[in-house]
Amino acid sequence: MREPARVQGRELLAVDGARFARVLRWVRAASMLVLAAFVVAGAPAPVARADGDPGSDVLVFQDLFTGSAGLSARQQVEFGGLLNAAARRFSGAGGDHRQPH
């Protein structure tokens, strides 16, 4: 690196102005390309509508969600009856079985 030049009593950097301008243009162009890549990559992404928990979507409207538990139709009916009996018993105590504690 060259020694700093002196112009009217001030020290200047040993980098010439044209080279600095080229480097600055390159850095700006590279930054814009990176920014454009992020914008393009994020643009087509759809808004997520689910939280990954299908049971929470179903349990808003019904008391039983078996999902992939592998229960037969008869077992689901029996389990649903058990849930209904528990709900009746709990609601008789003055509570709402759908309210979290």
DSSP file (Angstrom, degrees, kcal/mol; ACC not computed):
  #  RESIDUE AA STRUCTURE BP1 BP2  ACC     N-H-->O    O-->H-N    N-H-->O    O-->H-N    TCO  KAPPA ALPHA  PHI   PSI    X-CA   Y-CA   Z-CA
    1    1 A M              0   0    0      0, 0.0    14,-0.1     0, 0.0     2,-0.1   0.000 360.0 360.0 360.0 139.7    0.0    0.0    0.0
    2    2 A R        -     0   0    0     12,-0.3    12,-0.2     1,-0.1     3,-0.1  -0.335 360.0 -95.4 -76.6 159.9    1.3    3.4   -0.9
    3    3 A E        -     0   0    0      1,-0.1    -1,-0.1    10,-0.1     2,-0.0  -0.456  52.1 -92.7 -68.7 145.7    1.9    6.1    1.6
    4    4 A P        -     0   0    0      0, 0.0     9,-0.2     0, 0.0     2,-0.2  -0.358  42.2-127.1 -60.7 138.8   -0.9    8.6    2.1
    5    5 A A  E     -A   12   0A   0      7,-0.6     7,-2.7     8,-0.2     2,-0.5  -0.523  14.7-133.8 -84.4 155.6   -0.6   11.6   -0.1
    6    6 A R  E     +A   11   0A   0      5,-0.2     2,-0.5    -2,-0.2     5,-0.2  -0.952  23.0 177.9-115.4 125.0   -0.8   15.1    1.3
    7    7 A V  E >  S-A   10   0A   0      3,-2.5     3,-2.0    -2,-0.5    -2,-0.0  -0.983  74.6 -22.4-126.4 119.5   -2.9   17.7   -0.4
    8    8 A Q  T 3  S-     0   0    0     -2,-0.5    -1,-0.1     1,-0.3     3,-0.1   0.864 128.3 -48.6  48.8  44.2   -3.1   21.2    1.2
    9    9 A G  T 3  S+     0   0    0      1,-0.2     2,-0.4     0, 0.0    -1,-0.3   0.474 116.3 109.7  82.9   1.6   -2.1   19.8    4.6
   10   10 A R  E <   -A    7   0A   0     -3,-2.0    -3,-2.5     0, 0.0     2,-0.4  -0.878  65.3-126.9-112.3 144.3   -4.6   16.9    4.6
   11   11 A E  E     -A    6   0A   0     -2,-0.4     2,-0.3    -5,-0.2    -5,-0.2  -0.726  23.8-161.2 -87.3 136.2   -3.8   13.2    4.3
   12   12 A L  E     -A    5   0A   0     -7,-2.7    -7,-0.6    -2,-0.4     2,-0.0  -0.835  27.0-100.3-111.1 152.7   -5.6   11.3    1.6
   13   13 A L        -     0   0    0     -2,-0.3    -8,-0.2    -9,-0.2   -10,-0.1  -0.364  29.3-120.9 -67.1 153.7   -6.0    7.5    1.5
   14   14 A A  S    S+     0   0    0    -12,-0.2     2,-0.5   -10,-0.1   -12,-0.3   0.300  84.3 102.9 -80.8  11.0   -3.7    5.7   -0.9
   15   15 A V  S    S-     0   0    0    -14,-0.1     2,-0.1   -13,-0.0    -2,-0.1  -0.814  74.7-125.6 -95.6 130.2   -6.7    4.4   -2.8
   16   16 A D     >  -     0   0    0     -2,-0.5     4,-2.0     1,-0.1     3,-0.2  -0.477  17.2-121.3 -77.2 151.1   -7.5    6.1   -6.1
   17   17 A G  H  > S+     0   0    0      1,-0.2     4,-2.3     2,-0.2     5,-0.1   0.820 107.9  54.3 -61.3 -37.8  -11.0    7.5   -6.5
   18   18 A A  H  > S+     0   0    0      2,-0.2     4,-2.0     1,-0.2    -1,-0.2   0.907 109.9  47.1 -66.9 -41.3  -11.8    5.5   -9.7
   19   19 A R  H  > S+     0   0    0     -3,-0.2     4,-2.3     2,-0.2    -2,-0.2   0.922 112.1  50.4 -66.2 -42.9  -11.0    2.2   -8.1
   20   20 A F  H  X S+     0   0    0     -4,-2.0     4,-2.6     1,-0.2    -2,-0.2   0.904 109.4  51.5 -60.7 -41.6  -13.0    3.0   -5.0
   21   21 A A  H  X S+     0   0    0     -4,-2.3     4,-2.4     2,-0.2    -1,-0.2   0.889 109.3  50.2 -63.5 -40.0  -16.0    4.0   -7.1
   22   22 A R  H  X S+     0   0    0     -4,-2.0     4,-2.3     2,-0.2    -2,-0.2   0.923 112.0  47.0 -64.5 -43.7  -15.8    0.6   -9.0
   23   23 A V  H  X S+     0   0    0     -4,-2.3     4,-2.6     1,-0.2    -2,-0.2   0.917 111.9  50.8 -64.1 -43.0  -15.6   -1.3   -5.7
   24   24 A L  H  X S+     0   0    0     -4,-2.6     4,-2.4     1,-0.2    -1,-0.2   0.902 110.3  49.2 -62.3 -41.8  -18.5    0.7   -4.3
   25   25 A R  H  X S+     0   0    0     -4,-2.4     4,-2.6     2,-0.2    -1,-0.2   0.906 111.4  50.2 -63.0 -41.2  -20.6    0.0   -7.5
   26   26 A W  H  X S+     0   0    0     -4,-2.3     4,-2.7     2,-0.2    -2,-0.2   0.920 110.7  48.5 -64.0 -43.9  -19.8   -3.7   -7.3
   27   27 A V  H  X S+     0   0    0     -4,-2.6     4,-2.4     1,-0.2    -2,-0.2   0.918 112.9  48.2 -63.5 -43.2  -20.9   -3.8   -3.6
   28   28 A R  H  X S+     0   0    0     -4,-2.4     4,-2.4     2,-0.2    -2,-0.2   0.925 112.9  48.0 -62.4 -44.2  -24.1   -2.0   -4.3
   29   29 A A  H  X S+     0   0    0     -4,-2.6     4,-2.2     1,-0.2    -2,-0.2   0.914 112.3  48.6 -63.9 -42.9  -24.9   -4.3   -7.3
   30   30 A A  H  X S+     0   0    0     -4,-2.7     4,-2.2     1,-0.2    -1,-0.2   0.904 111.3  50.8 -64.1 -40.4  -24.1   -7.4   -5.2
   31   31 A S  H  X S+     0   0    0     -4,-2.4     4,-2.5     1,-0.2    -2,-0.2   0.908 110.1  49.4 -63.1 -41.9  -26.3   -6.1   -2.4
   32   32 A M  H  X S+     0   0    0     -4,-2.4     4,-2.7     2,-0.2    -1,-0.2   0.890 109.9  51.2 -65.8 -38.4  -29.2   -5.5   -4.8
   33   33 A L  H  X S+     0   0    0     -4,-2.2     4,-2.3     2,-0.2    -2,-0.2   0.915 111.1  47.7 -64.7 -41.8  -28.9   -9.0   -6.3
   34   34 A V  H  X S+     0   0    0     -4,-2.2     4,-2.1     2,-0.2    -2,-0.2   0.928 113.4  47.9 -64.2 -44.6  -29.0  -10.6   -2.8
   35   35 A L  H  X S+     0   0    0     -4,-2.5     4,-2.2     1,-0.2    -2,-0.2   0.917 111.6  50.0 -61.5 -43.9  -32.0   -8.5   -1.9
   36   36 A A  H  X S+     0   0    0     -4,-2.7     4,-2.8     1,-0.2     5,-0.2   0.882 108.3  53.6 -62.9 -38.2  -33.8   -9.3   -5.1
   37   37 A A  H  X S+     0   0    0     -4,-2.3     4,-2.4     1,-0.2    -1,-0.2   0.908 109.3  48.2 -64.1 -40.8  -33.1  -13.0   -4.6
   38   38 A F  H  X S+     0   0    0     -4,-2.1     4,-1.8     2,-0.2    -2,-0.2   0.907 112.8  48.1 -65.1 -40.8  -34.7  -12.8   -1.1
   39   39 A V  H  X S+     0   0    0     -4,-2.2     4,-1.5     2,-0.2    -2,-0.2   0.930 114.0  45.9 -65.3 -45.3  -37.7  -11.0   -2.5
   40   40 A V  H  < S+     0   0    0     -4,-2.8    -2,-0.2     1,-0.2    -1,-0.2   0.892 112.2  51.4 -65.7 -39.5  -38.2  -13.5   -5.4
   41   41 A A  H  < S+     0   0    0     -4,-2.4    -1,-0.2    -5,-0.2    -2,-0.2   0.853 116.3  40.3 -67.0 -33.8  -37.7  -16.5   -3.1
   42   42 A G  H >< S+     0   0    0     -4,-1.8     3,-0.7    -5,-0.2    -1,-0.2   0.669  98.3  77.6 -89.3 -16.8  -40.3  -15.2   -0.6
   43   43 A A  T 3< S+     0   0    0     -4,-1.5    -2,-0.1     1,-0.2    -1,-0.1   0.914  94.3  44.1 -64.1 -46.5  -42.9  -13.9   -3.1
   44   44 A P  T 3  S+     0   0    0      0, 0.0    -1,-0.2     0, 0.0    -2,-0.1   0.551  83.7 115.2 -80.4  -2.4  -44.5  -17.2   -4.2
   45   45 A A    <   -     0   0    0     -3,-0.7     3,-0.1    -4,-0.2     2,-0.1  -0.505  63.9-134.6 -69.9 122.6  -44.8  -18.6   -0.7
   46   46 A P        -     0   0    0      0, 0.0     2,-0.3     0, 0.0    -1,-0.1  -0.346  26.2 -96.3 -73.6 158.0  -48.5  -19.0    0.2
   47   47 A V        -     0   0    0      1,-0.1     2,-0.3    -2,-0.1     0, 0.0  -0.590  41.3-118.1 -73.6 130.3  -49.8  -17.9    3.5
   48   48 A A        +     0   0    0     -2,-0.3    -1,-0.1     1,-0.2     3,-0.0  -0.553  32.7 178.5 -72.4 128.5  -49.9  -20.8    5.9
   49   49 A R        +     0   0    0     -2,-0.3     2,-0.3    -3,-0.0    -1,-0.2   0.578  59.8  61.8-105.9 -15.1  -53.5  -21.5    7.1
   50   50 A A        -     0   0    0      1,-0.1    -2,-0.0     2,-0.0     0, 0.0  -0.797  64.2-147.1-114.9 156.2  -52.9  -24.5    9.3
   51   51 A D        -     0   0    0     -2,-0.3    -1,-0.1     2,-0.2    -3,-0.0   0.296  52.6-103.7-101.8   8.8  -50.9  -24.9   12.4
   52   52 A G  S    S+     0   0    0      1,-0.1    -2,-0.0     2,-0.0     0, 0.0   0.564  96.7 102.1  82.2   8.1  -49.9  -28.5   11.8
   53   53 A D    >>  +     0   0    0      1,-0.1     3,-0.9     2,-0.0     4,-0.8  -0.808  44.3 179.9-125.7  89.0  -52.4  -29.8   14.3
   54   54 A P  H 3> S+     0   0    0      0, 0.0     4,-1.6     0, 0.0     3,-0.5   0.803  79.2  65.2 -62.8 -27.4  -55.5  -31.2   12.5
   55   55 A G  H 3> S+     0   0    0      1,-0.2     4,-3.0     2,-0.2     5,-0.2   0.883  95.9  56.1 -61.3 -37.7  -57.1  -32.2   15.7
   56   56 A S  H <4 S+     0   0    0     -3,-0.9     4,-0.4     1,-0.2    -1,-0.2   0.813 106.5  51.2 -66.5 -27.8  -57.4  -28.5   16.8
   57   57 A D  H  < S+     0   0    0     -4,-0.8     4,-0.3    -3,-0.5     3,-0.3   0.855 116.5  39.5 -73.8 -35.0  -59.3  -27.8   13.6
   58   58 A V  H >X S+     0   0    0     -4,-1.6     3,-1.7     1,-0.2     4,-1.3   0.869 105.7  63.4 -81.5 -39.5  -61.8  -30.6   14.2
   59   59 A L  T 3< S+     0   0    0     -4,-3.0    -1,-0.2     1,-0.3    -2,-0.1   0.567  87.7  72.1 -70.8  -7.1  -62.2  -30.3   18.0
   60   60 A V  T 34 S+     0   0    0     -4,-0.4    -1,-0.3    -3,-0.3    -2,-0.1   0.847 112.3  28.3 -68.3 -33.2  -63.7  -26.8   17.6
   61   61 A F  T <4 S+     0   0    0     -3,-1.7     2,-0.3    -4,-0.3    -2,-0.2   0.601 128.5  25.8-106.4 -15.5  -66.9  -28.5   16.2
   62   62 A Q     <  -     0   0    0     -4,-1.3    -1,-0.1     1,-0.0     3,-0.0  -0.951  66.3-126.3-147.0 164.8  -66.9  -31.9   17.9
   63   63 A D  S    S+     0   0    0     -2,-0.3     2,-0.4     1,-0.1    -4,-0.1   0.616  87.7  59.3 -89.0 -14.1  -65.6  -33.6   21.0
   64   64 A L        +     0   0    0     -6,-0.1     2,-0.4    19,-0.0    -1,-0.1  -0.963  46.4 168.4-127.6 129.8  -63.8  -36.5   19.3
   65   65 A F        +     0   0    0     -2,-0.4   -10,-0.1     1,-0.1    -6,-0.0  -0.947   1.0 173.5-134.8 114.9  -60.9  -36.6   16.9
   66   66 A T    >   +     0   0    0     -2,-0.4     3,-1.6     1,-0.2    -1,-0.1   0.716  15.1 175.6 -94.8 -22.3  -59.3  -40.0   16.3
   67   67 A G  T 3  S-     0   0    0      1,-0.3     3,-0.3     2,-0.1    -1,-0.2  -0.317  72.2 -18.0  57.9-126.0  -56.9  -39.0   13.5
   68   68 A S  T 3  S+     0   0    0      1,-0.2    -1,-0.3     2,-0.1    -2,-0.0  -0.140  96.6 123.0-105.0  36.9  -54.7  -41.9   12.6
   69   69 A A  S <  S-     0   0    0     -3,-1.6    -1,-0.2     1,-0.1    -2,-0.1   0.673  73.8-127.5 -72.9 -16.0  -55.3  -43.8   15.9
   70   70 A G        +     0   0    0     -3,-0.3     2,-0.2     1,-0.2    -2,-0.1   0.761  50.0 159.4  77.4  24.2  -56.6  -46.9   13.9
   71   71 A L        -     0   0    0     -4,-0.1    -1,-0.2    -5,-0.1    -2,-0.1  -0.583  39.1-122.6 -80.4 142.2  -59.9  -47.2   15.9
   72   72 A S     >  -     0   0    0     -2,-0.2     4,-2.3     1,-0.1     5,-0.2  -0.299  29.3-104.0 -73.0 167.9  -62.7  -49.1   14.2
   73   73 A A  H  > S+     0   0    0      1,-0.2     4,-2.2     2,-0.2     5,-0.2   0.897 123.8  51.8 -60.0 -40.2  -66.1  -47.3   13.7
   74   74 A R  H  > S+     0   0    0      1,-0.2     4,-2.5     2,-0.2    -1,-0.2   0.917 109.3  49.0 -63.5 -43.4  -67.5  -49.2   16.7
   75   75 A Q  H  > S+     0   0    0      1,-0.2     4,-2.7     2,-0.2    -1,-0.2   0.876 109.9  52.1 -64.5 -36.8  -64.6  -48.2   18.9
   76   76 A Q  H  X S+     0   0    0     -4,-2.3     4,-2.5     2,-0.2    -1,-0.2   0.911 110.2  48.2 -65.0 -41.5  -65.1  -44.5   17.8
   77   77 A V  H  X S+     0   0    0     -4,-2.2     4,-2.2     2,-0.2    -2,-0.2   0.925 113.5  47.6 -64.2 -44.0  -68.8  -44.7   18.7
   78   78 A E  H  X S+     0   0    0     -4,-2.5     4,-2.1     2,-0.2    -2,-0.2   0.920 113.5  47.0 -63.0 -43.7  -68.1  -46.2   22.1
   79   79 A F  H  X S+     0   0    0     -4,-2.7     4,-2.3     1,-0.2    -1,-0.2   0.888 110.6  52.9 -66.1 -38.8  -65.4  -43.7   22.8
   80   80 A G  H  X S+     0   0    0     -4,-2.5     4,-2.4     2,-0.2    -1,-0.2   0.892 108.5  50.7 -61.9 -39.9  -67.7  -40.9   21.7
   81   81 A G  H  X S+     0   0    0     -4,-2.2     4,-2.5     2,-0.2    -2,-0.2   0.895 108.7  51.7 -64.1 -40.0  -70.4  -42.2   24.1
   82   82 A L  H  X S+     0   0    0     -4,-2.1     4,-2.2     2,-0.2    -2,-0.2   0.904 110.5  48.4 -62.6 -41.8  -67.8  -42.3   26.9
   83   83 A L  H  X S+     0   0    0     -4,-2.3     4,-2.5     2,-0.2    -2,-0.2   0.911 111.2  49.8 -64.6 -42.1  -66.9  -38.6   26.2
   84   84 A N  H  X S+     0   0    0     -4,-2.4     4,-2.5     2,-0.2    -2,-0.2   0.906 110.4  50.2 -63.6 -41.3  -70.6  -37.6   26.1
   85   85 A A  H  X S+     0   0    0     -4,-2.5     4,-2.3     1,-0.2    -1,-0.2   0.912 112.1  47.5 -63.4 -41.5  -71.2  -39.3   29.4
   86   86 A A  H  X S+     0   0    0     -4,-2.2     4,-2.7     2,-0.2    -2,-0.2   0.896 111.2  51.5 -65.5 -39.2  -68.2  -37.6   31.0
   87   87 A A  H  X S+     0   0    0     -4,-2.5     4,-3.0     2,-0.2     5,-0.2   0.907 110.1  48.9 -64.8 -41.0  -69.4  -34.2   29.6
   88   88 A R  H  X S+     0   0    0     -4,-2.5     4,-1.6     2,-0.2    -2,-0.2   0.921 113.2  47.1 -63.3 -42.8  -72.9  -34.7   31.0
   89   89 A R  H  X S+     0   0    0     -4,-2.3     4,-0.6     2,-0.2    -2,-0.2   0.914 115.3  45.2 -65.4 -41.9  -71.4  -35.6   34.4
   90   90 A F  H ><>S+     0   0    0     -4,-2.7     5,-1.3     1,-0.2     3,-1.1   0.910 111.7  51.0 -69.1 -42.4  -69.0  -32.6   34.3
   91   91 A S  H ><5S+     0   0    0     -4,-3.0     3,-1.4     1,-0.3    -1,-0.2   0.783 101.9  62.6 -68.7 -24.0  -71.6  -30.1   33.1
   92   92 A G  H 3<5S+     0   0    0     -4,-1.6    -1,-0.3     1,-0.3    -2,-0.2   0.747  96.7  59.4 -67.5 -22.6  -73.9  -31.3   36.0
   93   93 A A  T <<5S-     0   0    0     -3,-1.1    -1,-0.3    -4,-0.6    -2,-0.2   0.381 128.1-100.2 -85.9   4.4  -71.2  -30.0   38.3
   94   94 A G  T < 5S+     0   0    0     -3,-1.4     2,-0.2     1,-0.3    -3,-0.2   0.604  84.5 116.1  91.8  12.6  -71.7  -26.6   36.8
   95   95 A G      < -     0   0    0     -5,-1.3     2,-0.6     2,-0.0    -1,-0.3  -0.676  62.8-125.9-111.8 167.9  -68.7  -26.5   34.4
   96   96 A D    >   -     0   0    0     -2,-0.2     3,-1.6     1,-0.1    -9,-0.0  -0.961  13.5-152.5-111.6 117.5  -68.2  -26.3   30.7
   97   97 A H  T 3  S+     0   0    0     -2,-0.6    -1,-0.1     1,-0.3    -9,-0.0   0.627  92.0  59.7 -68.0 -12.4  -66.0  -29.2   29.4
   98   98 A R  T 3  S+     0   0    0      2,-0.1    -1,-0.3   -11,-0.1   -11,-0.0   0.550  83.3  94.6 -91.2  -8.1  -64.8  -27.1   26.5
   99   99 A Q  S <  S-     0   0    0     -3,-1.6     2,-0.1     2,-0.0    -3,-0.1  -0.720  73.3-132.7 -87.7 126.8  -63.3  -24.4   28.6
  100  100 A P              0   0    0      0, 0.0    -2,-0.1     0, 0.0    -4,-0.0  -0.416 360.0 360.0 -72.7 154.5  -59.5  -24.7   29.3
  101  101 A H              0   0    0     -2,-0.1    -2,-0.0     0, 0.0     0, 0.0   0.415 360.0 360.0 -96.5 360.0  -58.4  -24.2   32.9
